[in-house]
Each structure stands twice: as structure tokens, then as C-alpha cells.
Amino acid sequence: MPALRSPNDLLAKELKEIFSAERQLSRVLPRLAKTVATDAVREALERRREQGAQLMEEIDKALEEMGTTKARPKNPAIEGLLEDINQDREEIEDERVREAALIGGIQKVQHYCIAAWGTSASLGRLLGEEKAVEAMERVLEEGKRFDEELTEIAERDVNPRMLEDEEGEESGEEEGSEEENGSEQRGRKGGGGQSKGRKKA
């Protein structure tokens, strides 16, 4: 990687890393979308891929306006996060747990992206790079909404589903215990009442 000699070089580096992140995501998201059971998760991942494709086009235009080179080395941070997601897919057998882990993994990626977009937006404003600023500000708003949407889906649908069977078994055991305890208590109360009745007679 060439040395960073100016703020413009730093902005170009940030934009190239974002481009690389979106390109890596664009290859993985369609596969991930096919593995999920929840329609809302699948639709969210598909929308995220479309947003990424638009962002790559905008970054291309911003880099062209800046007159920088097209070389874009692979983003190692996103590569590591995506490797974690793939590892979870391979190692987690329960599909409900696997889907919850997937949402968490995608949100980790998204939080990295939000930080990168914010950094680039700040640098772009400082340097007067309007195309970069417009792209970053737009994707920041979309990215935050996407993250909030995933949190809502996880808390409403995906996470509770992981506990359905366990809660059913536990509640069944508890209900049985309560019934047994109730019978024993009624038996003891009944015996006590009869005893008192004989004493009064």
C-alpha cells in the first residue's frame, strides 16, 4: 500500500476499504439469505446487498473525482468478520441458534461499516469532496435503520424462537409439580379439617 502523505490520501484509503467491504459482502449475502428461515431476515439481507451495490457505484464516482488510483486491496477487518459468520454456520447445528448468531454477525459487520462511513463523511466534509459526503451521509442513515431493523427482528422473532422447546418442557414440569403440590396440600388440609371435626364432636 502506498504511503499516506495527505488527508486526501487518507480519505481515498477509507473509501477503498469501504468499497472492498461492500464487494466482499455482496458475494456472501446472497448465500446467507438462502440459509435463513425468517422471511424478514432474508428480505433485510437482500435490501442490504442492493444498498451495497449502489454504494460501490457512488464510491467509484467519488474516487474518480478525487483522481485517485483504482487499486483496492482486500479489507482484512471485514474478511475476519465474515469468516466468523461462516464458522458459526458450519459449527452450529440448531438452525434457530444459527440464525440468531447470523444476525449478531451481520450487525458486527454493520457496526464496522457505520464507523467507516462516519469517518469518511467527516473527512469528505473537511476536504470539500461532495460526492463522497453525499454517499456516506445517505448510507449512514440507511445503515442505522438496517441495524435497528435487525435488532427488532431478533428480539421479536428469532431470539424467542430459540427458547420455545425449552420453555415448553420447563413449564410442563413446573405445572406438574404445582399440581402434585396442590394435591398434597389439599390432602393435608382435608385431613386436618376432618381431625378438627372429630375433636369438636
Wavefront OBJ file of the C-alpha trace (Angstrom):
o trace
v 0.000 0.000 0.000
v 1.408 3.437 -0.920
v 2.327 5.796 1.895
v -0.346 8.192 3.113
v 1.015 11.683 2.550
v -2.091 13.858 2.869
v -5.669 13.995 4.167
v -6.802 13.213 0.606
v -4.759 10.007 0.685
v -6.415 9.059 3.970
v -9.914 9.644 2.567
v -9.073 7.630 -0.532
v -7.821 4.775 1.658
v -11.045 4.826 3.711
v -13.218 4.810 0.596
v -11.279 1.933 -0.929
v -11.640 -0.094 2.258
v -15.387 0.569 2.243
v -15.582 -0.489 -1.398
v -13.730 -3.705 -0.599
v -16.026 -4.386 2.353
v -19.123 -3.970 0.184
v -17.681 -6.165 -2.539
v -16.955 -8.961 -0.069
v -20.422 -8.590 1.448
v -22.063 -8.688 -1.982
v -20.610 -12.158 -2.524
v -21.676 -13.523 0.849
v -25.117 -12.006 1.467
v -26.992 -13.979 -1.237
v -25.705 -17.258 0.241
v -26.634 -16.176 3.744
v -30.119 -15.113 2.651
v -30.780 -18.639 1.344
v -29.956 -20.226 4.699
v -32.305 -18.242 6.955
v -35.803 -19.388 7.943
v -37.244 -15.966 8.798
v -38.628 -14.033 5.825
v -37.951 -10.670 7.467
v -34.250 -11.534 7.872
v -33.995 -12.726 4.267
v -35.622 -9.555 2.948
v -33.359 -7.356 5.091
v -30.235 -9.086 3.787
v -31.392 -8.680 0.191
v -32.014 -4.964 0.720
v -28.568 -4.631 2.317
v -26.976 -6.178 -0.770
v -28.802 -3.707 -3.028
v -27.680 -0.784 -0.856
v -24.097 -2.042 -1.073
v -24.228 -2.239 -4.876
v -25.398 1.376 -5.064
v -22.707 2.458 -2.623
v -19.937 0.846 -4.695
v -21.073 2.838 -7.730
v -21.039 6.047 -5.706
v -17.568 5.328 -4.305
v -16.281 4.740 -7.836
v -17.519 8.198 -8.830
v -16.068 9.807 -5.705
v -12.640 8.227 -6.274
v -12.719 9.272 -9.920
v -13.496 12.855 -8.889
v -10.565 12.728 -6.465
v -8.271 11.492 -9.241
v -7.008 8.533 -7.216
v -5.866 5.107 -8.363
v -8.345 2.243 -8.721
v -6.314 -0.314 -6.763
v -8.406 -1.683 -3.883
v -6.710 -4.188 -1.549
v -8.975 -6.609 0.323
v -10.400 -5.284 3.577
v -8.950 -7.568 6.305
v -11.379 -6.403 9.016
v -14.473 -7.401 7.048
v -12.780 -10.588 5.892
v -12.297 -11.640 9.510
v -15.879 -10.790 10.497
v -17.259 -12.756 7.553
v -15.050 -15.719 8.431
v -16.613 -15.724 11.913
v -20.099 -15.812 10.375
v -19.156 -18.724 8.114
v -17.600 -20.590 11.027
v -20.828 -20.236 13.027
v -22.817 -21.536 10.063
v -20.649 -24.640 9.932
v -20.447 -25.327 13.660
v -23.956 -24.507 14.953
v -26.360 -27.370 14.287
v -29.610 -25.886 15.615
v -30.929 -23.648 12.826
v -32.662 -21.357 15.316
v -29.422 -20.695 17.180
v -27.578 -20.403 13.869
v -29.965 -17.699 12.637
v -29.585 -15.711 15.856
v -25.798 -15.951 15.524
v -26.053 -14.821 11.909
v -27.952 -11.670 12.864
v -25.331 -10.886 15.507
v -22.539 -11.421 12.996
v -24.142 -9.194 10.368
v -24.660 -6.480 12.963
v -20.956 -6.615 13.848
v -20.200 -6.059 10.163
v -22.726 -3.246 10.052
v -21.245 -1.505 13.083
v -17.817 -1.581 11.446
v -19.337 -0.099 8.282
v -21.148 2.630 10.203
v -17.857 3.671 11.816
v -16.085 3.659 8.432
v -18.866 5.633 6.746
v -18.853 8.217 9.535
v -15.085 8.639 9.303
v -15.224 9.108 5.542
v -18.107 11.563 5.793
v -16.120 13.696 8.251
v -13.002 13.651 6.076
v -15.048 14.396 2.971
v -16.652 17.457 4.596
v -13.229 18.689 5.693
v -11.821 18.342 2.161
v -14.901 19.522 0.277
v -15.375 16.178 -1.504
v -19.110 16.471 -2.119
v -19.676 13.142 -3.852
v -18.045 11.241 -1.016
v -20.005 13.190 1.588
v -23.359 12.630 -0.149
v -22.730 8.897 -0.461
v -21.568 8.480 3.112
v -24.373 10.545 4.646
v -27.001 8.601 2.702
v -25.603 5.201 3.604
v -25.174 6.197 7.243
v -28.908 6.836 7.551
v -29.777 3.598 5.750
v -27.209 1.648 7.736
v -28.506 2.781 11.105
v -32.073 1.885 10.108
v -30.905 -1.537 8.920
v -29.145 -2.195 12.219
v -32.238 -1.169 14.192
v -34.402 -3.389 11.970
v -32.207 -6.425 12.639
v -32.348 -5.772 16.380
v -36.138 -5.590 16.238
v -36.423 -8.820 14.219
v -34.043 -10.628 16.572
v -35.831 -9.522 19.735
v -39.326 -10.060 18.334
v -38.961 -13.288 16.344
v -35.598 -15.007 16.149
v -34.284 -14.954 19.721
v -37.539 -16.045 21.432
v -37.819 -18.963 18.991
v -34.559 -20.381 20.334
v -36.241 -20.981 23.704
v -39.611 -22.331 22.562
v -38.954 -26.039 23.198
v -37.003 -25.454 26.388
v -39.698 -23.224 27.860
v -42.377 -25.730 26.912
v -40.568 -28.537 28.684
v -39.806 -26.403 31.717
v -43.366 -25.077 32.016
v -44.732 -28.603 31.703
v -42.513 -29.792 34.517
v -43.441 -26.824 36.659
v -47.153 -27.335 36.020
v -46.863 -30.980 37.017
v -45.044 -30.052 40.167
v -47.671 -27.476 41.045
v -50.478 -29.991 40.518
v -48.719 -32.568 42.656
v -48.009 -29.990 45.344
v -51.591 -28.815 45.210
v -52.913 -32.361 45.679
v -50.613 -32.969 48.587
v -51.596 -29.672 50.186
v -55.308 -30.368 49.688
v -54.830 -33.813 51.169
v -53.115 -32.405 54.196
v -55.732 -29.688 54.615
v -58.552 -32.175 54.245
v -57.046 -34.495 56.820
v -56.553 -31.613 59.170
v -60.154 -30.495 58.791
v -61.540 -33.977 59.497
v -59.341 -34.254 62.546
v -60.703 -30.989 63.875
v -64.223 -32.151 63.157
v -63.782 -35.273 65.297
v -62.411 -33.218 68.144
v -65.488 -30.997 68.097
v -67.823 -33.982 68.084
l 1 2 3 4 5 6 7 8 9 10 11 12 13 14 15 16 17 18 19 20 21 22 23 24 25 26 27 28 29 30 31 32 33 34 35 36 37 38 39 40 41 42 43 44 45 46 47 48 49 50 51 52 53 54 55 56 57 58 59 60 61 62 63 64 65 66 67 68 69 70 71 72 73 74 75 76 77 78 79 80 81 82 83 84 85 86 87 88 89 90 91 92 93 94 95 96 97 98 99 100 101 102 103 104 105 106 107 108 109 110 111 112 113 114 115 116 117 118 119 120 121 122 123 124 125 126 127 128 129 130 131 132 133 134 135 136 137 138 139 140 141 142 143 144 145 146 147 148 149 150 151 152 153 154 155 156 157 158 159 160 161 162 163 164 165 166 167 168 169 170 171 172 173 174 175 176 177 178 179 180 181 182 183 184 185 186 187 188 189 190 191 192 193 194 195 196 197 198 199 200 201
